[in-house]
């Protein structure tokens, strides 16, 4: 690797850290900060735009070096003069979050030599169709702020404020429901309610959305609303939400977020478990995100007071 003799030792030394952040198919993402600090001692004093330009300059230089090495490899090892191996600088990323293969977010500031301001997100759970949009939008906003260097304390304050909005009822229940298309409704529906029974038998293994849909239909029949309002059927697009303890021992209930019977609406207002919605859907994902950042996420309002207590 004679042509890399100008490369700092900590980039080439096999015993040192691996600065490859992520690999997917033919794409490689590298942490360029060590070499930039080596080449430009005042790197930390530069503006973000200046840092991006320096990074692009170094990337283009190494792109050519590696491509030349491919040429040499082809000639000396395979005795060929033409090949398709080529290194190309695709983009400059100011910051990024890599969760797993094809699950990441990156703040792109240059792409193929063109200045851009793009947040590119792939495969993260809050983008999925079954994630409540209002919670997904909040997570997306938090992610953007983290990538752009927002202070941890401010991030946590926003999470606490949003939690308060959920628990206080400021956010309508219809916006907190998990969107889903009902599948396998018949597969998990057992015997209909018989004499002395209120509800349909739900067979073992039924997913929560299916259980929630079956119980919605049961309530419509129980309250004699099934002639006025549509029952949930296969492939219907509905939302479902967890419930607190209630007289009917229903764990979750599905609903249409349009043309909702008043009695269903009242039942949801009384028994929807907003705390469980926050904990199981949003907080669960935020804790994973914070763990990846090596941040702690403690929303207990009494912790700080306890920590500052002196005896």
N, C-alpha and C positions, 0 to 999 in steps of 0.2 A: 504494500500500500504506500509506495514511495510518493505518489501524487497527493497523499493525505498527510504528508509530514508536517504541514502547517496547522493541522487540526490539533486542538488541545488534547492532552493525554486523556482527560476524563471522558472524552467522547469515544475514543478508540479502545481504551483499556477494558478488557472483558470482565475484569474483577470489579469494575465500578458499576454505578447504577445504570439501569436500563432506561434511557430517555424516550423510548418508544411508548407513547401514551395509549395508542389504539391501533388495531389492524383489522381491516375488513376487505376480503377479496384481494384486490390489487391496490388498495389505498393504505397508506401508512401515515400516522399522525405522530409528530415528534415534538417534545418539549424543547424549544430552542433557547430558552432563557439562559442556561449555563454558557453556551458558546457566545451568545450576544454579550453577556457580562464580561466574558474573557476578551472579546474583540473590542468592546466599547466600555472602558472602565467607568464612564459617566452615564451608563445606560439607564440607571434608576432616575437620573435627573431629567431625562428626556420626556417630552410630551408623549401621549399615547399615539398620536399620528406619526411622530418621529420614530417611535419604537416599531410601529408597523412597517415603515419604510425600510428601516435597518433590517428587520426580519425578512422582508421580501428580497432585499439585496443579497443577504446571506443564503437564503433558500435557492435563489436562482444560480448562485455560484456553485453550490453543492449539487444542484440538479445537473449542471454541466459536467462536474467532476465524476459523478456516478455514471452518467451516460457514457462518458469516455471510457470508464472502467468496463462497462458492458461491451463496448467495442473491442477492447483489449482481450476480454474473456472470450469473445466470439472467435477472434483471430487465433489466439494462442492455445485455447483449449479445444475448440471445435473446428478450427481451420475453415471458418466461413467469414465472409466479408459483409454480409447483410443479415439483419435480424430485426425483431420487433420489440426488443427490450429497450425501454426509454423511460427515464425519470422525468416527471413533469410536476412543476409547482402548481397546485390547483388553487389553494386559497391560503390567506393569512387569517389566523384565528386569534383573537385577543384573549379569549377565555373559553373554556369548554367544560362540560360535565359528561363523563362517560359512565353510564350505569352498567351496561352489558353490551354484548354484540347487537348492533343495530338498534340500540336504545341509548340515545345521547342528545345533548343540546350543545350548540356551538355558536358563539358570537363572531360571525364572519365580518371582517372589515375590508378585505380585498379578495377578489376572485378573478383569477386569470388576468391580473394586472389592473383590474377596474376597481375603484373605490366603492365600497358598499357598506351598508349597515343592515345586516340580516341576522335574525335569530333563527337558526336552522334546527328544528327539533324532529327527532325520529323515534318512534316506538315507545315513548314514555307512557306510563299507564294513564295519566290524566287526559291523554288525547283519545283514549278509546271511546267508542260509541256508547258504552254502558256506564260511563262516568258522568255524574251530573255536571252539565256545562258550567254552572255557576261556581262549582268547586274546582273544575278544571281551569277555568279562567283565573281563579285566585292563585292556584298553584303555578300556572304559567307566569303570572305577574311576579310572584316570589322568585321563581327561577331566573327571570330576566334581571331582577334587581341584584341577585347574588352574583350573576355573571358580570354585572357592571360595577361590582364592588361596593354595594350598599352595606352599611354597618350591620353586624349581627343583631345588636340591640334593637335597632329600628325594625328589622325583619320580624323579630319575636313579638314586638309590640303590635305589628300589623296582624300577626296570627292571633294574638289574644283578642284584639278588637273584632276580628272576623268571627272568632268563636263566640264572642258575646252576641253578635248579631244573629248567629244561628240559634243559640239557646234562648235568647230573649223573644224570638218570634218575629224579628224585623225582616227576616227572609221568608217568603211564603213557602209552605210545605211542598207545593207543586214543583218548585225549583230545586228542592233537595232530594226528590225522588230519583232512584236509579233508572235510567231509560233502558228498555229491553223489548225485544220482539218475542212474544210468547211461543215457546216450543214444547213439544211433547206433553201437552196438557192432558190428552187422553191417556197416554202411557202411565201417568202417575195418579190418575183419578180412579179411585176404587168404587166401592158401593155408594150409591146415593144415600142421603140421610133417610133412615128408617124411623119407624114409630119410636118416640122417646129420644131420638137423636137430633141434634141441630145441624150437623155438618156432614159433608161428603168425606168419605175415607180417603186419606192421602197415603199413597203407597211409599214404602221405604225407598230412600235414595232420591226423593224429589228435590230438585234444586230450589233455593229460596224464592226465586221469581215465580216458579210454577206453583209452589205452595201459596204464595201471596195472591196469585190470580184465582186459584180455586176458592180461597176464602172470600175474596171479593164477590164472586158469584154466589157463594153460600149466603152472604149477608144480604144481597139483593133479593134472594128467594125468601130468606127469613123475614125480611121487612116488607115483602110483597111489592118490591120495586122492579122486578124482572120483566114486567110487561111494559113499563114506561122507559126503562133504561136498558141499553144493550149489555148482555153478558160478555165477558172476555172470552174470545175464541182463539183458535190456533192462528199464529202469525200476526195477531193484533199488536200494535205498538203501544205499550203502556209504560207507566212508571210504578215502582214499588218502594216501600219504605218500612223500616223496622218499627215495631210497636213496643211500648212499655206494657207492664202487666195490665190486663183488662178483663172484663167479665167473661169474655168468650175465649180467653187463653189463646188468642191469635198472635203469632210471633211477628208476622209481617203482612202487609196488605198492599195489593196492587190497585191501581186506579187509572182512569183516563183523566188527563189534565184538562179536559174540556167536558162540558155537560155532566159535571159531577153532582150526584144527588146530595141534597142538603144534609141528609142523615149520615152519609158517608163522610162528607166534609166535616161535620161536627165530631164524628167518631175519630177522625184523623187528628183534628185539633186537640182533642182530649188525650189521645193515647200515642201519637207519633213520638218516637224516641229520638229527639233531636241530639241528645248527648251521644247516643250510639252512632248516629249518622256521622257526626263530627269525628268520633274516635275511630270507627271502623273504616271509613272511606277516606277522609282527608288526613287526619292525624297519623294514621298508619303509614301513609305515603310520605308525609313530611318527616317523620322520624327516620325512615330509611334514607331520605335525602340528606338530613342533618348528619346521620351516622357516616355517610360517604364523605361529607365535608369535615368529619371529625369535630363537629359542633355538638353541644348538648342542647336539648330542647325540653325545657321544664316549664310547663304552663301553670304549675301550682302557685297560686297567689300568696301562699303562706311561707314558701321556701325562703325568700329573701329576708322576710322578717325574722324567721328562725335563725338564719345564718348570721344575722347581725345582733342577735340576742346575747347579752353579756351577763355573766354572773360574778 
